[in-house]
């Protein structure tokens, strides 16, 4: 069963409590999303480390219930 945008956002916020999360359903099929995540926790981390933090927050659902996630991460300005 695919994840809905609200569940993705909730999981990311639970894993990265200060995160500002924007989710877009790219195809309207509930299976292909884009996420933009901004968090102070990303400061000093490489882009790969930032993405790993988001994937960890998704608790293994990436590649299973969540088929595709185009991910953009950044620390706040």
mmCIF file as gemmi writes it, N, C-alpha and C atoms, coordinates in Angstrom:
data_model
loop_
_atom_site.group_PDB
_atom_site.id
_atom_site.type_symbol
_atom_site.label_atom_id
_atom_site.label_alt_id
_atom_site.label_comp_id
_atom_site.label_asym_id
_atom_site.label_entity_id
_atom_site.label_seq_id
_atom_site.pdbx_PDB_ins_code
_atom_site.Cartn_x
_atom_site.Cartn_y
_atom_site.Cartn_z
_atom_site.occupancy
_atom_site.B_iso_or_equiv
_atom_site.pdbx_formal_charge
_atom_site.auth_seq_id
_atom_site.auth_asym_id
_atom_site.pdbx_PDB_model_num
ATOM 1 N N . UNK Axp A 1 ? 0.845 -1.18 0 1 0 ? 1 A 1
ATOM 2 C CA . UNK Axp A 1 ? 0 0 0 1 0 ? 1 A 1
ATOM 3 C C . UNK Axp A 1 ? 0.887 1.24 0 1 0 ? 1 A 1
ATOM 4 N N . UNK Axp A 2 ? 0.689 2.158 -0.935 1 0 ? 2 A 1
ATOM 5 C CA . UNK Axp A 2 ? 1.527 3.353 -0.988 1 0 ? 2 A 1
ATOM 6 C C . UNK Axp A 2 ? 1.281 4.264 0.205 1 0 ? 2 A 1
ATOM 7 N N . UNK Axp A 3 ? 2.267 5.107 0.476 1 0 ? 3 A 1
ATOM 8 C CA . UNK Axp A 3 ? 2.153 6.082 1.552 1 0 ? 3 A 1
ATOM 9 C C . UNK Axp A 3 ? 1.483 7.343 1.027 1 0 ? 3 A 1
ATOM 10 N N . UNK Axp A 4 ? 0.677 7.972 1.866 1 0 ? 4 A 1
ATOM 11 C CA . UNK Axp A 4 ? 0.116 9.26 1.472 1 0 ? 4 A 1
ATOM 12 C C . UNK Axp A 4 ? 1.071 10.366 1.916 1 0 ? 4 A 1
ATOM 13 N N . UNK Axp A 5 ? 0.896 11.543 1.338 1 0 ? 5 A 1
ATOM 14 C CA . UNK Axp A 5 ? 1.793 12.668 1.607 1 0 ? 5 A 1
ATOM 15 C C . UNK Axp A 5 ? 1.815 13.025 3.091 1 0 ? 5 A 1
ATOM 16 N N . UNK Axp A 6 ? 0.667 12.954 3.752 1 0 ? 6 A 1
ATOM 17 C CA . UNK Axp A 6 ? 0.599 13.285 5.169 1 0 ? 6 A 1
ATOM 18 C C . UNK Axp A 6 ? 1.441 12.343 6.024 1 0 ? 6 A 1
ATOM 19 N N . UNK Axp A 7 ? 1.448 11.075 5.672 1 0 ? 7 A 1
ATOM 20 C CA . UNK Axp A 7 ? 2.247 10.095 6.417 1 0 ? 7 A 1
ATOM 21 C C . UNK Axp A 7 ? 3.733 10.352 6.204 1 0 ? 7 A 1
ATOM 22 N N . UNK Axp A 8 ? 4.115 10.655 4.967 1 0 ? 8 A 1
ATOM 23 C CA . UNK Axp A 8 ? 5.531 10.953 4.692 1 0 ? 8 A 1
ATOM 24 C C . UNK Axp A 8 ? 5.972 12.165 5.512 1 0 ? 8 A 1
ATOM 25 N N . UNK Axp A 9 ? 5.165 13.201 5.489 1 0 ? 9 A 1
ATOM 26 C CA . UNK Axp A 9 ? 5.494 14.414 6.234 1 0 ? 9 A 1
ATOM 27 C C . UNK Axp A 9 ? 5.589 14.122 7.733 1 0 ? 9 A 1
ATOM 28 N N . UNK Axp A 10 ? 4.649 13.364 8.261 1 0 ? 10 A 1
ATOM 29 C CA . UNK Axp A 10 ? 4.65 13.039 9.694 1 0 ? 10 A 1
ATOM 30 C C . UNK Axp A 10 ? 5.904 12.26 10.083 1 0 ? 10 A 1
ATOM 31 N N . UNK Axp A 11 ? 6.275 11.264 9.282 1 0 ? 11 A 1
ATOM 32 C CA . UNK Axp A 11 ? 7.463 10.465 9.592 1 0 ? 11 A 1
ATOM 33 C C . UNK Axp A 11 ? 8.721 11.322 9.599 1 0 ? 11 A 1
ATOM 34 N N . UNK Axp A 12 ? 8.826 12.216 8.608 1 0 ? 12 A 1
ATOM 35 C CA . UNK Axp A 12 ? 10.014 13.082 8.551 1 0 ? 12 A 1
ATOM 36 C C . UNK Axp A 12 ? 10.043 14.008 9.766 1 0 ? 12 A 1
ATOM 37 N N . UNK Axp A 13 ? 8.895 14.573 10.121 1 0 ? 13 A 1
ATOM 38 C CA . UNK Axp A 13 ? 8.849 15.484 11.281 1 0 ? 13 A 1
ATOM 39 C C . UNK Axp A 13 ? 9.13 14.742 12.594 1 0 ? 13 A 1
ATOM 40 N N . UNK Axp A 14 ? 8.714 13.515 12.698 1 0 ? 14 A 1
ATOM 41 C CA . UNK Axp A 14 ? 9.015 12.729 13.896 1 0 ? 14 A 1
ATOM 42 C C . UNK Axp A 14 ? 10.508 12.421 13.988 1 0 ? 14 A 1
ATOM 43 N N . UNK Axp A 15 ? 11.134 12.157 12.841 1 0 ? 15 A 1
ATOM 44 C CA . UNK Axp A 15 ? 12.557 11.82 12.818 1 0 ? 15 A 1
ATOM 45 C C . UNK Axp A 15 ? 13.466 13.032 12.911 1 0 ? 15 A 1
ATOM 46 N N . UNK Axp A 16 ? 12.977 14.165 12.384 1 0 ? 16 A 1
ATOM 47 C CA . UNK Axp A 16 ? 13.75 15.411 12.382 1 0 ? 16 A 1
ATOM 48 C C . UNK Axp A 16 ? 12.796 16.489 12.894 1 0 ? 16 A 1
ATOM 49 N N . UNK Axp A 17 ? 12.682 16.631 14.225 1 0 ? 17 A 1
ATOM 50 C CA . UNK Axp A 17 ? 11.612 17.436 14.813 1 0 ? 17 A 1
ATOM 51 C C . UNK Axp A 17 ? 11.53 18.895 14.357 1 0 ? 17 A 1
ATOM 52 N N . UNK Axp A 18 ? 12.641 19.528 14.014 1 0 ? 18 A 1
ATOM 53 C CA . UNK Axp A 18 ? 12.559 20.938 13.61 1 0 ? 18 A 1
ATOM 54 C C . UNK Axp A 18 ? 12.346 21.101 12.107 1 0 ? 18 A 1
ATOM 55 N N . UNK Axp A 19 ? 12.162 20.018 11.384 1 0 ? 19 A 1
ATOM 56 C CA . UNK Axp A 19 ? 12.098 20.075 9.924 1 0 ? 19 A 1
ATOM 57 C C . UNK Axp A 19 ? 10.868 20.827 9.417 1 0 ? 19 A 1
ATOM 58 N N . UNK Axp A 20 ? 11.116 21.645 8.398 1 0 ? 20 A 1
ATOM 59 C CA . UNK Axp A 20 ? 10.021 22.208 7.598 1 0 ? 20 A 1
ATOM 60 C C . UNK Axp A 20 ? 9.938 21.319 6.372 1 0 ? 20 A 1
ATOM 61 N N . UNK Axp A 21 ? 8.778 20.754 6.136 1 0 ? 21 A 1
ATOM 62 C CA . UNK Axp A 21 ? 8.628 19.735 5.099 1 0 ? 21 A 1
ATOM 63 C C . UNK Axp A 21 ? 7.557 20.164 4.105 1 0 ? 21 A 1
ATOM 64 N N . UNK Axp A 22 ? 7.898 20.113 2.832 1 0 ? 22 A 1
ATOM 65 C CA . UNK Axp A 22 ? 6.937 20.344 1.763 1 0 ? 22 A 1
ATOM 66 C C . UNK Axp A 22 ? 6.908 19.097 0.89 1 0 ? 22 A 1
ATOM 67 N N . UNK Axp A 23 ? 5.725 18.54 0.702 1 0 ? 23 A 1
ATOM 68 C CA . UNK Axp A 23 ? 5.577 17.319 -0.094 1 0 ? 23 A 1
ATOM 69 C C . UNK Axp A 23 ? 4.733 17.632 -1.319 1 0 ? 23 A 1
ATOM 70 N N . UNK Axp A 24 ? 5.162 17.133 -2.472 1 0 ? 24 A 1
ATOM 71 C CA . UNK Axp A 24 ? 4.395 17.287 -3.716 1 0 ? 24 A 1
ATOM 72 C C . UNK Axp A 24 ? 4.19 15.9 -4.334 1 0 ? 24 A 1
ATOM 73 N N . UNK Axp A 25 ? 2.959 15.58 -4.662 1 0 ? 25 A 1
ATOM 74 C CA . UNK Axp A 25 ? 2.647 14.323 -5.353 1 0 ? 25 A 1
ATOM 75 C C . UNK Axp A 25 ? 2.872 14.568 -6.842 1 0 ? 25 A 1
ATOM 76 N N . UNK Axp A 26 ? 3.955 14.02 -7.389 1 0 ? 26 A 1
ATOM 77 C CA . UNK Axp A 26 ? 4.394 14.37 -8.738 1 0 ? 26 A 1
ATOM 78 C C . UNK Axp A 26 ? 3.467 13.874 -9.844 1 0 ? 26 A 1
ATOM 79 N N . UNK Axp A 27 ? 2.85 12.727 -9.645 1 0 ? 27 A 1
ATOM 80 C CA . UNK Axp A 27 ? 2.019 12.153 -10.712 1 0 ? 27 A 1
ATOM 81 C C . UNK Axp A 27 ? 0.553 12.012 -10.32 1 0 ? 27 A 1
ATOM 82 N N . UNK Axp A 28 ? 0.25 12.35 -9.093 1 0 ? 28 A 1
ATOM 83 C CA . UNK Axp A 28 ? -1.121 12.195 -8.629 1 0 ? 28 A 1
ATOM 84 C C . UNK Axp A 28 ? -1.491 10.739 -8.387 1 0 ? 28 A 1
ATOM 85 N N . UNK Axp A 29 ? -0.478 9.876 -8.333 1 0 ? 29 A 1
ATOM 86 C CA . UNK Axp A 29 ? -0.759 8.449 -8.149 1 0 ? 29 A 1
ATOM 87 C C . UNK Axp A 29 ? -0.48 7.959 -6.728 1 0 ? 29 A 1
ATOM 88 N N . UNK Axp A 30 ? -0.043 8.887 -5.846 1 0 ? 30 A 1
ATOM 89 C CA . UNK Axp A 30 ? 0.252 8.497 -4.479 1 0 ? 30 A 1
ATOM 90 C C . UNK Axp A 30 ? 1.475 7.615 -4.36 1 0 ? 30 A 1
ATOM 91 N N . UNK Axp A 31 ? 2.316 7.6 -5.376 1 0 ? 31 A 1
ATOM 92 C CA . UNK Axp A 31 ? 3.474 6.714 -5.348 1 0 ? 31 A 1
ATOM 93 C C . UNK Axp A 31 ? 4.772 7.409 -5.769 1 0 ? 31 A 1
ATOM 94 N N . UNK Axp A 32 ? 4.662 8.621 -6.304 1 0 ? 32 A 1
ATOM 95 C CA . UNK Axp A 32 ? 5.843 9.362 -6.76 1 0 ? 32 A 1
ATOM 96 C C . UNK Axp A 32 ? 5.769 10.769 -6.17 1 0 ? 32 A 1
ATOM 97 N N . UNK Axp A 33 ? 6.676 11.042 -5.236 1 0 ? 33 A 1
ATOM 98 C CA . UNK Axp A 33 ? 6.637 12.308 -4.515 1 0 ? 33 A 1
ATOM 99 C C . UNK Axp A 33 ? 7.944 13.072 -4.658 1 0 ? 33 A 1
ATOM 100 N N . UNK Axp A 34 ? 7.85 14.375 -4.431 1 0 ? 34 A 1
ATOM 101 C CA . UNK Axp A 34 ? 9.027 15.218 -4.228 1 0 ? 34 A 1
ATOM 102 C C . UNK Axp A 34 ? 8.896 15.791 -2.822 1 0 ? 34 A 1
ATOM 103 N N . UNK Axp A 35 ? 10.005 15.859 -2.116 1 0 ? 35 A 1
ATOM 104 C CA . UNK Axp A 35 ? 10.006 16.424 -0.766 1 0 ? 35 A 1
ATOM 105 C C . UNK Axp A 35 ? 11.128 17.439 -0.659 1 0 ? 35 A 1
ATOM 106 N N . UNK Axp A 36 ? 10.811 18.577 -0.07 1 0 ? 36 A 1
ATOM 107 C CA . UNK Axp A 36 ? 11.826 19.578 0.263 1 0 ? 36 A 1
ATOM 108 C C . UNK Axp A 36 ? 11.845 19.666 1.782 1 0 ? 36 A 1
ATOM 109 N N . UNK Axp A 37 ? 12.999 19.402 2.368 1 0 ? 37 A 1
ATOM 110 C CA . UNK Axp A 37 ? 13.123 19.355 3.818 1 0 ? 37 A 1
ATOM 111 C C . UNK Axp A 37 ? 14.208 20.341 4.245 1 0 ? 37 A 1
ATOM 112 N N . UNK Axp A 38 ? 13.848 21.247 5.131 1 0 ? 38 A 1
ATOM 113 C CA . UNK Axp A 38 ? 14.779 22.237 5.675 1 0 ? 38 A 1
ATOM 114 C C . UNK Axp A 38 ? 14.893 21.994 7.171 1 0 ? 38 A 1
ATOM 115 N N . UNK Axp A 39 ? 16.142 21.876 7.653 1 0 ? 39 A 1
ATOM 116 C CA . UNK Axp A 39 ? 16.339 21.626 9.074 1 0 ? 39 A 1
ATOM 117 C C . UNK Axp A 39 ? 17.702 22.138 9.523 1 0 ? 39 A 1
ATOM 118 N N . UNK Axp A 40 ? 17.76 22.703 10.721 1 0 ? 40 A 1
ATOM 119 C CA . UNK Axp A 40 ? 19.042 23.106 11.303 1 0 ? 40 A 1
ATOM 120 C C . UNK Axp A 40 ? 19.922 21.881 11.561 1 0 ? 40 A 1
ATOM 121 N N . UNK Axp A 41 ? 19.315 20.724 11.695 1 0 ? 41 A 1
ATOM 122 C CA . UNK Axp A 41 ? 20.083 19.496 11.922 1 0 ? 41 A 1
ATOM 123 C C . UNK Axp A 41 ? 20.969 19.158 10.725 1 0 ? 41 A 1
ATOM 124 N N . UNK Axp A 42 ? 20.724 19.776 9.578 1 0 ? 42 A 1
ATOM 125 C CA . UNK Axp A 42 ? 21.522 19.506 8.378 1 0 ? 42 A 1
ATOM 126 C C . UNK Axp A 42 ? 22.81 20.336 8.327 1 0 ? 42 A 1
ATOM 127 N N . UNK Axp A 43 ? 22.928 21.331 9.21 1 0 ? 43 A 1
ATOM 128 C CA . UNK Axp A 43 ? 24.121 22.191 9.186 1 0 ? 43 A 1
ATOM 129 C C . UNK Axp A 43 ? 25.374 21.351 9.394 1 0 ? 43 A 1
ATOM 130 N N . UNK Axp A 44 ? 26.372 21.57 8.529 1 0 ? 44 A 1
ATOM 131 C CA . UNK Axp A 44 ? 27.64 20.867 8.628 1 0 ? 44 A 1
ATOM 132 C C . UNK Axp A 44 ? 27.624 19.467 8.06 1 0 ? 44 A 1
ATOM 133 N N . UNK Axp A 45 ? 26.485 19.026 7.556 1 0 ? 45 A 1
ATOM 134 C CA . UNK Axp A 45 ? 26.365 17.675 6.987 1 0 ? 45 A 1
ATOM 135 C C . UNK Axp A 45 ? 26.447 17.753 5.457 1 0 ? 45 A 1
ATOM 136 N N . UNK Axp A 46 ? 26.997 16.714 4.856 1 0 ? 46 A 1
ATOM 137 C CA . UNK Axp A 46 ? 27.011 16.637 3.399 1 0 ? 46 A 1
ATOM 138 C C . UNK Axp A 46 ? 25.59 16.37 2.905 1 0 ? 46 A 1
ATOM 139 N N . UNK Axp A 47 ? 25.374 16.589 1.613 1 0 ? 47 A 1
ATOM 140 C CA . UNK Axp A 47 ? 24.062 16.325 1.024 1 0 ? 47 A 1
ATOM 141 C C . UNK Axp A 47 ? 23.681 14.854 1.219 1 0 ? 47 A 1
ATOM 142 N N . UNK Axp A 48 ? 24.647 13.966 1.065 1 0 ? 48 A 1
ATOM 143 C CA . UNK Axp A 48 ? 24.376 12.529 1.253 1 0 ? 48 A 1
ATOM 144 C C . UNK Axp A 48 ? 23.939 12.26 2.697 1 0 ? 48 A 1
ATOM 145 N N . UNK Axp A 49 ? 24.627 12.864 3.658 1 0 ? 49 A 1
ATOM 146 C CA . UNK Axp A 49 ? 24.253 12.675 5.065 1 0 ? 49 A 1
ATOM 147 C C . UNK Axp A 49 ? 22.858 13.234 5.348 1 0 ? 49 A 1
ATOM 148 N N . UNK Axp A 50 ? 22.533 14.368 4.735 1 0 ? 50 A 1
ATOM 149 C CA . UNK Axp A 50 ? 21.201 14.953 4.91 1 0 ? 50 A 1
ATOM 150 C C . UNK Axp A 50 ? 20.135 13.999 4.375 1 0 ? 50 A 1
ATOM 151 N N . UNK Axp A 51 ? 20.383 13.435 3.214 1 0 ? 51 A 1
ATOM 152 C CA . UNK Axp A 51 ? 19.408 12.512 2.624 1 0 ? 51 A 1
ATOM 153 C C . UNK Axp A 51 ? 19.286 11.248 3.465 1 0 ? 51 A 1
ATOM 154 N N . UNK Axp A 52 ? 20.41 10.776 4.006 1 0 ? 52 A 1
ATOM 155 C CA . UNK Axp A 52 ? 20.365 9.594 4.868 1 0 ? 52 A 1
ATOM 156 C C . UNK Axp A 52 ? 19.517 9.864 6.108 1 0 ? 52 A 1
ATOM 157 N N . UNK Axp A 53 ? 19.593 11.077 6.642 1 0 ? 53 A 1
ATOM 158 C CA . UNK Axp A 53 ? 18.773 11.426 7.808 1 0 ? 53 A 1
ATOM 159 C C . UNK Axp A 53 ? 17.285 11.339 7.456 1 0 ? 53 A 1
ATOM 160 N N . UNK Axp A 54 ? 16.931 11.804 6.274 1 0 ? 54 A 1
ATOM 161 C CA . UNK Axp A 54 ? 15.519 11.736 5.855 1 0 ? 54 A 1
ATOM 162 C C . UNK Axp A 54 ? 15.115 10.275 5.63 1 0 ? 54 A 1
ATOM 163 N N . UNK Axp A 55 ? 15.96 9.522 4.956 1 0 ? 55 A 1
ATOM 164 C CA . UNK Axp A 55 ? 15.635 8.109 4.724 1 0 ? 55 A 1
ATOM 165 C C . UNK Axp A 55 ? 15.491 7.364 6.048 1 0 ? 55 A 1
ATOM 166 N N . UNK Axp A 56 ? 16.354 7.664 7.009 1 0 ? 56 A 1
ATOM 167 C CA . UNK Axp A 56 ? 16.23 7.028 8.334 1 0 ? 56 A 1
ATOM 168 C C . UNK Axp A 56 ? 14.904 7.393 8.987 1 0 ? 56 A 1
ATOM 169 N N . UNK Axp A 57 ? 14.496 8.653 8.819 1 0 ? 57 A 1
ATOM 170 C CA . UNK Axp A 57 ? 13.217 9.098 9.394 1 0 ? 57 A 1
ATOM 171 C C . UNK Axp A 57 ? 12.047 8.327 8.77 1 0 ? 57 A 1
ATOM 172 N N . UNK Axp A 58 ? 12.214 7.879 7.535 1 0 ? 58 A 1
ATOM 173 C CA . UNK Axp A 58 ? 11.145 7.145 6.848 1 0 ? 58 A 1
ATOM 174 C C . UNK Axp A 58 ? 11.076 5.679 7.278 1 0 ? 58 A 1
ATOM 175 N N . UNK Axp A 59 ? 11.951 5.285 8.189 1 0 ? 59 A 1
ATOM 176 C CA . UNK Axp A 59 ? 11.887 3.981 8.857 1 0 ? 59 A 1
ATOM 177 C C . UNK Axp A 59 ? 11.808 2.799 7.888 1 0 ? 59 A 1
ATOM 178 N N . UNK Axp A 60 ? 12.627 2.824 6.84 1 0 ? 60 A 1
ATOM 179 C CA . UNK Axp A 60 ? 12.694 1.69 5.917 1 0 ? 60 A 1
ATOM 180 C C . UNK Axp A 60 ? 11.571 1.611 4.906 1 0 ? 60 A 1
ATOM 181 N N . UNK Axp A 61 ? 10.705 2.618 4.87 1 0 ? 61 A 1
ATOM 182 C CA . UNK Axp A 61 ? 9.579 2.583 3.936 1 0 ? 61 A 1
ATOM 183 C C . UNK Axp A 61 ? 10.004 2.957 2.506 1 0 ? 61 A 1
ATOM 184 N N . UNK Axp A 62 ? 11.155 3.659 2.376 1 0 ? 62 A 1
ATOM 185 C CA . UNK Axp A 62 ? 11.643 4.011 1.042 1 0 ? 62 A 1
ATOM 186 C C . UNK Axp A 62 ? 12.03 2.731 0.31 1 0 ? 62 A 1
ATOM 187 N N . UNK Axp A 63 ? 11.502 2.57 -0.894 1 0 ? 63 A 1
ATOM 188 C CA . UNK Axp A 63 ? 11.776 1.366 -1.664 1 0 ? 63 A 1
ATOM 189 C C . UNK Axp A 63 ? 10.771 0.259 -1.393 1 0 ? 63 A 1
ATOM 190 N N . UNK Axp A 64 ? 9.932 0.459 -0.387 1 0 ? 64 A 1
ATOM 191 C CA . UNK Axp A 64 ? 8.874 -0.513 -0.087 1 0 ? 64 A 1
ATOM 192 C C . UNK Axp A 64 ? 7.516 0.155 -0.322 1 0 ? 64 A 1
ATOM 193 N N . UNK Axp A 65 ? 6.924 0.686 0.735 1 0 ? 65 A 1
ATOM 194 C CA . UNK Axp A 65 ? 5.65 1.389 0.559 1 0 ? 65 A 1
ATOM 195 C C . UNK Axp A 65 ? 5.799 2.664 -0.255 1 0 ? 65 A 1
ATOM 196 N N . UNK Axp A 66 ? 6.972 3.276 -0.179 1 0 ? 66 A 1
ATOM 197 C CA . UNK Axp A 66 ? 7.25 4.51 -0.913 1 0 ? 66 A 1
ATOM 198 C C . UNK Axp A 66 ? 8.154 4.177 -2.09 1 0 ? 66 A 1
ATOM 199 N N . UNK Axp A 67 ? 7.611 4.312 -3.298 1 0 ? 67 A 1
ATOM 200 C CA . UNK Axp A 67 ? 8.331 3.887 -4.493 1 0 ? 67 A 1
ATOM 201 C C . UNK Axp A 67 ? 9.387 4.904 -4.926 1 0 ? 67 A 1
ATOM 202 N N . UNK Axp A 68 ? 9.016 6.192 -5 1 0 ? 68 A 1
ATOM 203 C CA . UNK Axp A 68 ? 9.941 7.188 -5.534 1 0 ? 68 A 1
ATOM 204 C C . UNK Axp A 68 ? 9.808 8.488 -4.757 1 0 ? 68 A 1
ATOM 205 N N . UNK Axp A 69 ? 10.944 9.043 -4.352 1 0 ? 69 A 1
ATOM 206 C CA . UNK Axp A 69 ? 10.959 10.303 -3.626 1 0 ? 69 A 1
ATOM 207 C C . UNK Axp A 69 ? 12.113 11.147 -4.15 1 0 ? 69 A 1
ATOM 208 N N . UNK Axp A 70 ? 11.783 12.229 -4.862 1 0 ? 70 A 1
ATOM 209 C CA . UNK Axp A 70 ? 12.793 13.194 -5.289 1 0 ? 70 A 1
ATOM 210 C C . UNK Axp A 70 ? 13.03 14.102 -4.095 1 0 ? 70 A 1
ATOM 211 N N . UNK Axp A 71 ? 14.235 14.098 -3.583 1 0 ? 71 A 1
ATOM 212 C CA . UNK Axp A 71 ? 14.512 14.734 -2.297 1 0 ? 71 A 1
ATOM 213 C C . UNK Axp A 71 ? 15.43 15.938 -2.447 1 0 ? 71 A 1
ATOM 214 N N . UNK Axp A 72 ? 15.005 17.05 -1.851 1 0 ? 72 A 1
ATOM 215 C CA . UNK Axp A 72 ? 15.855 18.235 -1.733 1 0 ? 72 A 1
ATOM 216 C C . UNK Axp A 72 ? 15.96 18.544 -0.25 1 0 ? 72 A 1
ATOM 217 N N . UNK Axp A 73 ? 17.187 18.734 0.226 1 0 ? 73 A 1
ATOM 218 C CA . UNK Axp A 73 ? 17.403 19.054 1.637 1 0 ? 73 A 1
ATOM 219 C C . UNK Axp A 73 ? 18.321 20.26 1.738 1 0 ? 73 A 1
ATOM 220 N N . UNK Axp A 74 ? 18.156 21.001 2.822 1 0 ? 74 A 1
ATOM 221 C CA . UNK Axp A 74 ? 19.046 22.131 3.063 1 0 ? 74 A 1
ATOM 222 C C . UNK Axp A 74 ? 18.888 22.602 4.497 1 0 ? 74 A 1
ATOM 223 N N . UNK Axp A 75 ? 19.945 23.226 5.028 1 0 ? 75 A 1
ATOM 224 C CA . UNK Axp A 75 ? 19.792 23.896 6.319 1 0 ? 75 A 1
ATOM 225 C C . UNK Axp A 75 ? 19.066 25.213 6.085 1 0 ? 75 A 1
ATOM 226 N N . UNK Axp A 76 ? 18.507 25.809 7.127 1 0 ? 76 A 1
ATOM 227 C CA . UNK Axp A 76 ? 17.835 27.102 6.942 1 0 ? 76 A 1
ATOM 228 C C . UNK Axp A 76 ? 18.846 28.176 6.544 1 0 ? 76 A 1
ATOM 229 N N . UNK Axp A 77 ? 18.384 29.194 5.875 1 0 ? 77 A 1
ATOM 230 C CA . UNK Axp A 77 ? 19.261 30.3 5.449 1 0 ? 77 A 1
ATOM 231 C C . UNK Axp A 77 ? 19.765 31.076 6.631 1 0 ? 77 A 1
